[in-house]
Amino acid sequence: MNKIINLLIIAFVIFSLTANSQTIKGKITSKNEVVPFANIIIEGTKLGVSTDENGSYIIENAPLGHHHIIVSAVGMITKKSYNVVNKGINNINIMLVASVYNLDQVVVTGTKTFKRRTKSPVIVNVMDSRQLENVQACNLAEGLNFQPGLRVETDCQTCNYTQLRMNGLAGGYSQILINGRPIFSPLTGLYGMEQIPINMIDRIEIVRGGGSSLYGSSAIGGIVNVITKLPTTNNFSFGYDYSRINSSADDKVFHGNATVVSDNKNSGATFFVNNRDRMWYDHNGDNYSELPVLKDNTFGANFFFVPSKNQKIEVNMGSLHEYRFGGEMITGAPHFAMQSEERVHDVLLGNIDYQINFNDGNSSLVTYLAAQQTKREHYTGIRPEVGSAEEHLANPPYGTSLNTTKQGGFQLNHKINKLFGPNVFTIGSEYVFDDVMDEISAYNYLIDQKVITLGTFVQSDWDLTENFNLLCGARFDKHSLLENMVVSPRLSLLYKLRKETQFRISYSTGFRAPQAFDTDLHMAFAGGGISRIFLADDLKEERSKSLSASINYDKATEHYVYGFTFEGFYTYLNYAFYQDPSGEDEFGEVFTKRNGAGANVKGLTMEFRANLEQKLQIESGLTLQRSLYDEAVSYSDELESRKEFLRTPNKYGYATLTYSPTNKLSFSANLVHTGVMDILHLAGAPEQTKDEFIKSPTFNVIGLKATYIQQLSRVGTKLAYSVGIKNLTNDYQQNLDTLKDRDSNFVYGPNLPITVYFGLVLKSL
């Protein structure tokens, strides 16, 4: 009898538990994308699980009744959802909102496939439009200073062209992509970073280190992928920024964006426009500008279409017009100035991508076409005071340029779920055509060159286990200026120690082909004439071998996020390019670009980031590095040869801080640090009678900004007011050359002196 009673009691308890314990299942998403490995807890209980890689979760034995379900994930704002748990199976899907500090964004540049940052075997840094706004960047060039391992420098006192240095290598080693396509040609790159306004940019993805295995020539130092804005929701914004440069020059910018998306979200369009008008600026009072006149007009549009659930078409296009004039500050035509440079650029660029997914989502095919055309009219000259002045005025050195870049290709991705973990195989091929013609008949100067590259790449992105990922691949390039095919392999290994920590190690090779036109071929003023740089007849490609290792750690809780990254890098260059002084002709000094014995660049990049309660955010980066040629290089007949790279500091970095006490008010501060570097100073200016090397001072450029947002609910808009200052302490180069015979390449400091600004932006809610 006792046994029967005990069995009845046990059965009653089991029935009671079953009747009051239910199942909860669902999916965690953010912006229509799944959130893997999110933590889900039923408040007041010990029940909790994590979502799988597809964002799905199941909680068994959940108690009946009203409960708060708490969901947290890296890069997301923690959400407390109030739900009623009924009998049976409860489907509860929860949407999260990305925090202002998204640690696990989806990126594409490192592998040419969509990967979350924590799962990418290659480190990909991301700078979005919000960060660009916080530092009051006007264009791409100004924004890139706030990324680890990157430094944007101004290289001409007259025309202010810029180049991007990555991991200590000069601008010719960095490849800039627009929407993943290498249509940012060497000619366009001279001034193009200043011609890309920030309201055109959705985000910037940066990959440091060799990338030739995916992107071909000139990706030795790294890759910057500018991803333009695509439509997501119906919205608009219009703004005006006014800057006063050192109390003497105005810089005015008008910008606007508008987006329309269909009700079914299957099509959309976004449009942008930007107009800039900047006066020239003379810092040393010699009536020769340090900042040229700029008049920019930029507009464009991006579209997407989804013909079916497994197909997508994207179209991006833009038009960039720029007028640039620097030198003697006169009101007449540039050839009447004693020294000046004038540029009129008209750039058209665009791409169309088509993607189709098939085989139950395990395969995809992407085909694409992209093109860029740059038309340029330019003047570069010094007006003689005596002798041939009449000849100069009768035949001034005006020139024309026409540069066309075209690209077409395909990429096939296929996922195999066998043999350990998933393996995504990628194979693709692309054809790139670059045609550049640049002529100044008065100087007997002509570049007319067509370059064709046919590249094929293969890649395996293999999850060996849940914690190990192996990426390997190679690219095969046939370049029309090179006799042999160039093979560029790459190997990367990712080890994930828990979800907070990733270890990476990468080995890659790369190459840099002789350029038809790059920053070294800029016409620079030196010693009273026009210095020019030509390519040696036997010039061959540079080759590189790169090795990097890193540790990345990020800890995220409901109230704070903090993390750091340490990365060591080493790159060895074979046949490194250098400029060999080759005497003078009737137009000035002549240099020849030749192959040297080799060079190596090594260093350490450190990053730190933190966010507290979605109110205080800190980001910083510091690079310590050294760049040396194997054999000393001659830069002037009057100076000793040197092994050190010029214009390359051994220490540089940045820091940004943003504090938002309320949704309406925010304050930000930023710092760009540039350490000591070796600079070549050529004779010519009245104060410079001989060639010499100098060491630059250390520069610390500080910026401050305050923003207030006013809600205009009745009209469905908000108004953002901002005021700030750039280069607060006016830490600017003070030993600039003067007058017409100045060495225009002797400029190495920050791009702006102290500048006060205010802005006004009207946005939709």
N, C-alpha and C positions, 0 to 999 in steps of 0.2 A: 504493500500500500504506500509506504514512504517513497519507494522508487517512482511510483506513478505520480505522486504529488510533486516530486522534484522535477520530473520531466515536464509536467504541466507548467511549473514555474519558469523553467528555462524557455519553453516554447512561448510563454506569454511575454518574457523579456525580449526575445528575438523579434516577435511580432511588433512589440511596441517600438523597438529601435528601427525596424524596417518601415513602419508606418510613418515615423517622424524624421527619417533620414532620406534625403533625396539626392539627385544628381544635377550638378550645374555644369554646363559646357558652353563653349562659344569661341569667339575669335577677338583678338585685340588688334586694332588697326589705328593708323594715323595717316590722314590725307590719302585714303584709299590704298594704303600700303600696309602690309602686315607688320606687326612688331614682335620679332622673335625674342624669346628668353625674358619676357616681362614677368615680374613677380606679382602673384595674385593671392590675397589673404582675405578671409572672412573675419571682419573685426569682432573681437571678443571670443574668438575660438583659436585653436591651434591648427586649423585647416588652412593649407596654402600649397600652391603649386607654381610651376613656371610654364610659360607657353613654349611650344616646340618651335622649330625653325619656320613653320608656316603660320605662327601666331595663334595656334589653337591650344585650348586647355580643357581639362576635365577635372572636376572636384567631386569625389564620391562621398556619400554619407553626410551631405550638407543638412543642417537642421531646418525644419520648417519655420516659416515666419518672416518677419522683416529684418533685413540685415544690410550693413554697409560692407560693400566689397571694395577693398583698397587695391589699386593697380599702380605699380611703379615700374619704370624701365629707364635704362641709360638714355639720356638725351630727351626725356619726356617729362612733362609736368605730372607729378603724382595725382591720381584722380580717386576720389571717394564716391562710389556709385551706390545709391540707395535702391535696393531691389526687394521684391517679395518672392520668396522661395515656396513654390507649391509642390503638391505631390507629383511624382513622376520625374520626367526629364525637363529641366529648365534651360532654355537657350538664352543666354545673356551675352550679347556682343557689346563691347565697350570701345569707344573711340578716345584716343589720347591726343593731346596737343603737344607738339614739339616745344621744348624749352628754348630760351634765347641762346642756349649753348648746346647745340646738337652734337654729341660726341660720336654718334653712329649713323651719320648721313650715308645715303647711297651715292657712290662716286663711280665714274666711268673711265677716267684717264689712265689709271695704273694698269688696267688689264684690257681695256677696250670693251669690257662687259660691265653690267651693273653689279656692283659689289658694295656691301656695307663696309665702312671704313675699318671696323675692327676685324673683318674677315679678309681684307685685302692683304696679300703677301707683300705689297709695295706700299710704303707710306704715301698717303695722298693728303695734303693740306688743303683746306677749303676756306675761302674768304667770300662771304656773301654780301649782298647789297647793303644789309644793315651795318656791317662792319665798315664798309666803304663810307657810308654816311657818317658814322661816328667819328672818323678821322677827317671828315670834310674833304675827302679826295675829289678832285675835279675830274680826273680821268684815270685810265689804267695805270699810267706811269706813277702817279702819286700814290695809288693804293698798294702797289707791290712792295713798297718799302716796309710794310707791316706784316711781313712773312719771314719765318726763319730761313737763313741761308741765302736770302735774296737782297740785292742792293741795286737801286736804280740810280745811275749817275748821269749828269749833264756833261757833255763832252765838247761843246763849242760855245765860246763866249758870244759869238755873233748870231748864230741861228738856233742854238740850244737844242741840238738833237740829243736824244737819250739812248742809252743802251742798258740792258738788263744783265747783271752779273749774278750767276748762281754758283754757289759753292766755290767762290774765288776765281771762276773762269770768266773771260770777257764775253761781250754780248753775242758774238758770232757762234758761241757754243750753246746758246739757249734757243730753243724752238718755241715760238708762240703759235698756238692753234686758235682758230675761230670755230667753235662748235665741233671740235675734234678734227678739223681739217687744216693742213699746213698751207693755207692760202695767204698767210701773212709773209710776203716775200721779203728777201733781203733789202730791196729798195724801199718797199713800204715800211719796213721795220725801222728805218732811220728816224722817222717822225711819227709813225703810226701809233705808238703807245700813248702819245698825247692826243691823238685824234679819236680815241675810243672813249666816249663819255661814260660816266658810271651809270647813268639812267638807262643805258643800253645793256647793262650787265646784270644777269641774274646771280651768277656766282663765278668764282675763279678757282680752278683746281690746279694744284701745283705738285709736280713730281720731281724731286731732286735726284740727280744722278743720271747715268746713261739710259737713254730711251731709244736708241737706234734700232733695237730689236722689234719695236712696234712702229716707230715714226720716221725712221730713215735718217738722212744726213742732218747734222747740226743739232742733234739732241744729246750731245755728250754731257753738258752741264746740267740739263734738266728740261722740263716741259712746263709751259704755262698754257692752260686751256681756258679760253674765255668763252663762257656759255651764256648766250644772249637770252633775254627774257622770253619765256613762252607763256601763253595765256592759261590761266588756271581758274580765275573767277572774274566776274564783271567788276571793274574798278577803273579809277582814273586818278591821276595826280598831275598838278602843274606847279612849278616853282620858279623862284627867282633868287639868285645869289649875287651879292655885291661884295667885292673885296677892295681894300685900299692898301696898296703895296708901299710900305715905308713912307706913308703920307705923301706920295708923289705920283702914283699911277693907279688907274682904275682897271678892274677886271670884273666884267658883268656877264652872267650866265643865265639864260632862260632855258628851262627844260620841261618837257611834258610827256606823259605816258597815258595810254588808254587801252583797255582790254575789253573784248566782248567774247562771251562763250555761249554756245547754244544751250537750250534747256536740257537736251539729252546728253550734254557734255561730249558730243562726238565731233565737234569742230569749234574752232576759236581763232581769234586774231588779236594781236597786240601791236600797237604802234608807238613809236617814240620819236621825239624831236629834241634837238639841242642846239642852241645858238650861243656862241661865246665871242666877246669883244674885249680884248685886252690892249691897253696902251703899252708902249715900250717904256723901259725903266733903265735909267742911268745911275749906277751906284757910286761911281768915283768922280762924277762931274766933268768928264772930258767931252761930253756931247756924243759919245758912242755908247750904244745900248748894251746892257748886260742881259736884259730880257727883251726879246723882239716883240714887235706888234703881232698879235694873233687875231684873226677873224675866222671863226669856224662855224660851219653850218652842217649839222648831221641829222639825218632822218632815216627811218627804216621801218620794217614790219616783219613779224613772225607769224606763221600760220600753222595750224595742225588740223588734220582730218583723220577720222577713224572710220573707214568704209565698212569694216566689220570688226567683231570683237578680237580678231587675231591680226589685224592689219593697222598700220599707222603711217601717215605721211606728214613730214615736217618740212616747212619751207622758211628759210631765213634770208633776209636781204637788207642791205644798208648802203647808204650813199654818204660819203665823207668829203666835204669841201673845206679847204684851209688856205688862207693867205697868211704868209709869214714874212716879216721884213725886219732885219736887224743890221746894226752897223752905225754909220754916222746918221744922226737923227735929223734928216732933211725932209722937205715936203715934196721935192721933185722926184723924177725917175731915179731908180737906184744907181744907174751908171754915172750920174752927176755927183754922187757921194764919193768922198775920198776912199771909203772902204765900206762894203755892204754885201749882204746876201738877201735875195728875195726868192720866195718859193710860192708857187700856186699849185696846189694839189687837188685833183679830183679823183676820188677812189670809189669804185663800185665793187661790192663783194656780196656773195650769196652762196647758199647751198640748198640742196633738196635731198632728203633722206626718205627711203621707203623701207619699212620693216614688216616682215610677216613671220608669225609664229606658227609652228605646225608640229606634228608628231606628239600630240598631247602636251604641248608646251616644252618638250625636251629639245626642240630644234628651232632655230630662228635664222633668217636670212636678212641681211641689211645691204642695200645698194645705195650708192650716193654719187652725186655730182656736185662740184664746188668750183667757184671761179672768183678771180679778183683782177681788176684792171685799174692801173694807176696812170693817169696822165699828169705830167708835171711840166710847168714852165719855170725856169729858174735863171737867176743871175748870181754870179760869184766874181767879185772883182775888186781891185785896188786901182784907183785913178792916179796915174803918174802926175807929179807936180810940175815937172819940166820934161823936155825932150819929146816923148811919144804921147803926150796928153791929147793932142789933136787926133792922132791915130786911134787912141782909146775911145774918144767920143764918136769918131766916125764908124768904128767897128766894135761896139761894146760886147763883152763876153756873155751874151744871153745864150741859154741852152734849152733843149727840150728833152723830155724823157717819156718813154712809153713802156710800161711793164705789164705783161699779162701772165697770170698764173691760172692753170686749169688742172683739175683733178677729177678722176673718176675711179670707182672701185667697188668692191663687194666684200662682205664678211659673212662667213657661215659659222654658226655656233651649234654644237651638238653635245647634249648632256648624256653621259652613260652612267647608270647607277649600278655598276658591277665592279668587282675586284676592289675591296676595301670600301671607300666612300665614293660619292659622286665625282665625276671627272668631266669638266667642260672642255671640249676640244674646239679650237678656233683656227680657221684657215681663211686667209684673205689675200687680195691682190689689189694694187692701186697703181695708176698711171698719173704721173705729175709732169706737167709741161710748164717751163718758166722761160719767158722771152723778155729780155731787157735790152732797150736801146737808150743810151744816154749820150748826148752830143753837145759840145761847146766848140763851135767851129773856130772862134777867135783864138782858142788855146790849142787848137789841133788835137782835141781830146774827143775820143769816141770809144764807147763800149757798145757792141752789137753782138749779142750772144744768146743762143738758144740752148737750154739745158733740158734734157728729158731723163726722167728716172722711172724705171719700172721695178716695183718692189713686191715681193711676196712674203707673207709672214705666216708662221704656224705657232701654235701655243697650246699647252696643256695646263689646265688649272685644276689640280687634283686634291681633294680632301682625303688624305690617307687615313686619318682618323678624325674624331670629333675635334681634336686639338692640333693636328698637324696638317698643314697645307703645303703642297709642292707646286711651284709654278716654274715651268721651263718652256723655252721657245727660241725661235731664231727668225731673223729676217734676211732675205736675199735681195740685194739691190744691184741693178745694172744701171750705172750712171753714165751719161753720154760723154762726160769729161774724163772718165776713167777707163782704162783698158780692161781691167778684170772685174768680175763680179765681187761685191763686198758681202761677206757673211758676218752677221752680228748676232751672236747667241746671248741668251740671258737665263739665269737660274736664281730663283728666290725660294726661301723656306720661311714659313710662318709657324711659330709654336705659341699656342694660346694657353697660358697658365691661368686657369679660371677665366671668368669673363672680363676681369679688370685689366689683365696684363697680357701683352703680346711681345714676343721676341721675334725679330726678323733679321735675316742675313741675305744679302743679294750680291750677285756677281754679274756684270754685264760688260759687253764691248760696244764700241761705237765708232763712228767715223765722221769726218767733216770734209766735204769735197771743196775744191777751189771754187770760190764764189765769183759769180759774174759781177756782183755789186754788193758790198756790205759796208759796215761802218768804217772800215779801214780805207775805203775809197772815197770817203768824204773829202771834199775840197776844202782844205784848211789854210788859214793865213799864217805864215811863219816867215820871219826875217825879211819882210818887204816884198814877198812874191807869193806865188801860188804853189804850195807843195802838193804833189800828186803821188799816188801809190799804184804801182803796176804789179801784175802777177808774173813771176818768173816762168820761163818757157818749160822748165822741167819740174814745175811745182806739182806735187802729188798729194793725195789726201792725207790728212792726219788720222791716226788710229788711236783708240783709247781702250784702256782696261780699267774698270771701276769696281771697287769693293766697298760695301757698306754694311754696318751692323747696328741694330737699334733695339731699345727697350721702350715700350709705351705702357703707361699705367694711368687708368682713370677710375676714380671712385665716385659713385653717384648714390645719394640718398634723397630722402624727401626734402631735405632742407639745404643741401649743399652738393656741389660737384667740384672735384679738384683732380689734377693730373699733371703728368710730366712726360717728356720724351727726351731721351739721349740718343744721338746718332753719331757714330764715327764714320768718316768717309775717306777714301783714298782713290785718286784717279791718276793714272800714268798716261801721258801723251807721247806717242811716237811721231817723229817728223813734225814737231810743233811749228806752227807758222810764226815768223817774226819779220820785222821790217828792217831791211838793210839799206842804209844811206848810199845812194848811187850817184851823187854829184848834183849838178844843176843844169838847166837848160835856159832858154830865153824867158821862160815863164816862171821859173823858181826852182826850188829843191825837188828832187826826184827820189823816191824810195821804191825798193823792190821787195815784194813779199816772197820769202823763201822758206824752205824747210830747215828747221834746226835739228839738233840731235835728239831732243826729247825734253820732257818737263814732267813734274809731278805736283799734284795738289793734294793736301791732306789736312784734316781738321776734325772738329767736333762741333755739333750743333745741339744746343740745349733749349728746351721749351718748357714753360710752366703756365698753367691755366687754372682758374678757379672761378666758381660762381656761388654766391651765398644768397639763398632765399629769393632767387630771381631778381635781386636788386643790385648786388655788387658783383661786377665781373672784371677779372684781371687776366690779361694775356701778355706773355713776354717771350722773347727769343734772343739768344746770344750765339754767335758763331765765332769760334777761334780757329784760325787756319793759317797755312803757309803755302806759298806757291813759288817754285823755283825751276829754272831751266837747268838741264844737265851741264850745259856749257854756257859761258857768259855770252851775252848778246850785245851788239853795238847799236846804240841809238843816235850817236852823233860822232863825227870825226874828231871833235874836240874833247870828248869825254871817254872815261874808261868804260869797258864793257861790264855788264852786270848780269848776275844770275836771277835776281829777284824780279818778279812780275811788277810792272809799274801800275799805278792807280789801283792797287789791291791791298786794302788794309788787312792786318792780321786779326783785327777784332772789330765786329760790328753787330748791331742788334737793335731791338725795338721793345717797347712796352706800351700797352694801352690799358686804361682803367675807365670803366663806365659805372656810374651810380644812378639808380632810378628809384628814388624814394616813393614815388607814386606813378600811376600810369600816365600822368600828365606831365611830369617833370623829370628830366634826366640831365646829368652832368658827365662829361667825359674829358679825359686828359690822355695825352700820348707823348711818346719820346722816341726819337730816332737817333741812335748813337753810331758815329763813324770814327774809327780809330785812325792812328797815324799811318800814312802811306807814302811811298816814294813817287815823286812827280818829276817829269822832264819839263824843263823851261828853256825854250829856244830864244836866242837873241833876236832883236828887232825893234822892240819898243824902246822909247827914250830912256826908261829906267832899267833896261835889260841889255847890257852890251856884250854878253857872252852866254853860250849854252851852259846849263848847269842842272844838276839834280838837287831837289829840295825835299824836305820832309814836311808834310802837311801837318797842321795842328789837329787836335781832336775836336770834333763837332758834336754838340748835343742840342738837337732841335726839339723844342717843347711846344705842344699845342694844347689849347683849352677850348671847350665848347659847352654851351648850355642850350637846352631845347625845352620849350613849353608847348604842350598840345591843348588846343581849345576845341571842345566838342561843339559842333553846330548841328544838333540832332534834328532840328526842324527841316533842314535841307539835306540831311543825310551825308554830311561831310565833317571833316575836322581840319583845323588850321594849325600848322606847326610853325612856331617862331624859333629861330636859332641865332645865336651870336657867339663869336669866338675869336681866337687869335692864333695865328701860326707863327712859329719861330719866335716865341715870347721874348727871349733874351737877345734877339737879332744876331745869332751866331752865324755869321756869313763871311765868305772869303773877303779879306781886306787888302790883299796884295795883287789885285787884278791889273793886267797891263792896260796901257792907255794908248789912244790915238790909232792911226790907220795901220801902222806896222806891228801891231800887237800880235802876240802868239795866241790865237783864238783857242787853241787846245789847252792853254794854261788856265783851266777852270776846273775846280775839283770840290768846291764846297756845296752846301745845300742849294736846292733849286730856287728858293725864295728867301728874301730877307723878312723882317718882321711884317706881318700882314694881318690886318683887322678885317673881319667880315661879318655879315649878317645874312640870313636867309629866310624865306617865306615859302611854305609849301601848302597847297590845298589838296586834300585827298578825300576820296570816298570812304565812308565808314566800312 
